[in-house]
Each structure stands twice: as structure tokens, then as C-alpha cells.
């Protein structure tokens, strides 16, 4: 079973590498503003997790510079995820609000929808 997981992980990462999406084009000022906002976010993830790859691809597609935190190989990030987020489940987006409060978002589709609404569909 460990070999199958290892093999599938390598396959997912290879396909991801070969089919990397293009980033969203913004003006320099718009990208700087977006980068400033993304510094309030951190994605807890496992490198070869297919759902984490899905979120990272969306981040690339939307040209978002969000800190990646490896909750599999970094014990500090793993403990933060457990103690502050409530469970060790990835992907998990840590959102620091303007008032300093922190919220945790699990589920890849919810994370992608949040990123899209916040950073892509901002023009009405």
C-alpha cells in the first residue's frame, strides 16, 4: 500500500508539473495589492495530496502568492494545524482577518471558491 501511495503521489506531481496552468495577468499595482492581501493567508498541505495539488493549481491560475506550510514533514506546522485548526486534515487555509482573528477553512472546493471570490471575481 505504501508503494501505491508513493507511486500515485509521484504520478500526480508529474502530471501537475507537465500541465501547470498559466497565471492570471494583472497590472503591477493590482498584483502588488493582491500580494499584500495574500500575506494574510497560509495553506497547510501535503506535497503530493491530490486535493492540495488542486488548490495549488488554483493559486497558480489566479497568480496568488500564498505561503505553503508542509503539515506532513514539519512538526511545528502539524501541531499548529491540530491545535488551532482543530484537526490534521489538508488542505486547510488559515485566514488572518483584518481584526487579527483567525479562521480555518478545510475542503479544497471551498478554498478555491473563497480564493476565486476574493481575488478573481472582484469586479462587479
C-alpha positions in Angstrom: 0.0 0.0 0.0 2.9 2.4 0.8 4.3 1.8 -2.7 1.0 2.5 -4.3 0.7 5.8 -2.4 4.2 6.7 -3.3 3.7 5.9 -6.9 0.4 7.8 -7.2 1.9 10.8 -5.4 4.8 10.9 -8.0 2.3 10.5 -10.8 0.1 13.3 -9.6 3.2 15.6 -9.2 4.5 14.7 -12.6 1.1 15.4 -14.3 0.9 18.7 -12.3 4.4 19.7 -13.5 3.6 18.9 -17.1 0.3 20.7 -17.1 1.0 23.8 -15.0 -1.7 26.4 -15.6 -0.9 30.0 -16.7 -1.3 32.7 -14.2 -3.8 35.5 -14.2 -2.4 38.7 -15.7 -2.8 41.9 -13.5 -1.2 45.3 -13.7 1.8 45.7 -11.4 -0.3 47.8 -8.9 -3.1 45.2 -8.9 -0.6 42.4 -8.3 1.1 44.3 -5.5 -2.3 44.8 -3.8 -3.1 41.2 -4.3 0.2 40.1 -2.9 -0.3 42.3 0.1 -3.7 40.6 0.8 -2.3 37.1 0.3 0.2 37.6 3.1 -2.7 37.1 5.5 -3.2 33.6 4.2 -1.3 30.3 4.7 -2.1 26.9 3.1 -1.4 23.9 5.2 -0.8 21.0 2.8 0.9 17.7 2.0 3.1 18.0 -1.1 1.6 15.0 -3.1 -2.0 15.2 -1.8 -4.3 15.4 -4.8 -6.6 17.9 -3.2 -3.7 20.1 -2.1 -2.4 20.0 -5.7 -5.8 21.1 -6.8 -5.7 24.1 -4.5 -2.1 25.0 -5.5 -3.1 24.8 -9.2 -5.9 27.3 -8.5 -3.4 29.5 -6.7 -1.1 29.4 -9.8 -4.1 30.1 -12.1 -5.1 33.1 -10.0 -1.5 34.3 -9.6 -1.7 34.1 -5.8 1.4 34.1 -3.6 0.2 32.3 -0.5 2.6 30.8 2.0 2.7 27.0 1.8 3.1 25.1 5.1 4.0 21.4 4.9 2.0 19.8 7.6 3.4 16.4 6.8 7.1 17.0 7.2 7.1 20.0 9.6 6.1 19.1 13.1 5.5 22.8 14.1 3.0 23.3 11.2 1.4 20.0 12.0 0.9 21.0 15.6 -0.5 24.4 14.6 -3.0 22.7 12.3 -4.1 20.4 15.1 -4.2 22.9 18.0 -5.5 25.9 16.2 -7.4 24.4 13.2 -8.8 21.6 15.3 -7.7 18.6 13.2 -4.9 17.4 11.0 -6.7 17.5 7.6 -5.4 19.1 4.4 -5.7 21.2 2.5 -6.5 23.9 5.1 -6.4 27.6 4.5 -5.5 29.8 7.5 -7.1 33.2 7.1 -6.0 36.1 9.3 -8.7 38.7 9.3 -8.1 42.4 9.5 -9.1 42.5 13.1 -6.4 39.9 13.9 -8.8 37.0 14.3 -8.0 33.7 12.5 -10.4 31.4 10.7 -9.6 28.0 9.2 -11.1 26.7 6.0 -11.0 23.0 5.1 -12.1 21.3 1.8 -10.4 22.1 -1.5 -13.6 23.2 -3.3 -14.4 25.7 -0.5 -10.9 27.1 -0.5 -10.9 27.5 -4.3 -14.3 29.2 -4.2 -13.1 31.6 -1.5 -9.9 32.5 -3.4 -11.9 33.0 -6.6 -14.5 35.2 -4.9 -11.9 37.2 -3.1 -9.2 37.7 -5.7 -10.7 37.0 -9.1 -14.4 38.0 -9.1 -13.8 41.4 -7.5 -15.2 43.5 -10.4 -19.0 43.9 -10.5 
